[in-house]
Amino acid sequence: MLNLISHCWICQMPLYLSHHGLCSVCTRHLPKLCSCCLQCGLPSTNPSLACGRCLIAPPLWNSITFVSFYEPPLSVLIQKMKFQGMTSLALVLARLLLLRWRDLWRDGNIKKPSRIISVPLHVRRCWRRGFNQSDLLARPLARWLNCDYQSDCLTRLRPTPSQRHLNASKRKKNLRGAFQSHLSLKGQSVALVDDVVTTGSTINEISELLIKEGVASLQILCICRTLSFGH
């Protein structure tokens, strides 16, 4: 019988626990987060209090949870998942996000959501890519957290140009009215899942929609986020 050995996605050493995807050494040496504001996720001297930015212009969501800033090695793994079709990385990255979320939950900083929602791709872009990376991340998270999840809860109504090379103001204009909700979310505690948060334009547009739907609370879950952030 063929004995298949899994290897760490970062250092390529054989894994004792193959489903983890990363060896214990690489996991311990992932970039450590500095002290960050729980609401916007930007560096802050006191993470238990809203930072000055959030006091002046708070984001629409209650908290943002992420594993690291957008830097290697996680940025490289995300690119491999999205652009090289290595979808098995989704489970590895989702597990890292779960561990980070669990730490914050144990400390009483965040609450367990009742429903998880993934940021949708337009049907044409999803067809070309073959998958929605946010959906691949949301499915195991919903299972582990015992939350309701439907991949078609939100849809993207029109194929917007790629956000990668747009500035914050153009991103916001690009996404205006691009999403639609198909479920009643009134009174629900919702977690919105994306792979990377950059300027916040996408999650801000969806947050406006979800707040109009009457959600009770909204938290953002993502693997990485950048240091530039537009409220």
Secondary structure, 3 states (H helix, E strand, C coil): CCCCCCECCCCCCECCCHHHCCCHHHHHCCCCCCCECCCCCCECCCCCCCCHHHHHCCCCCCEEEEEEECCCCHHHHHHHHHHCCCCCHHHHHHHHHHHHHHHHHHCCCCCCCCEEEECCCCHHHHHHHCCCHHHHHHHHHHHHHCCEECCCCEEECCCCCCCCCCCHHHHHHHHCCCEEECCCCCCCEEEEEEEEECCCHHHHHHHHHHHHCCCCEEEEEEEEECCCCCC
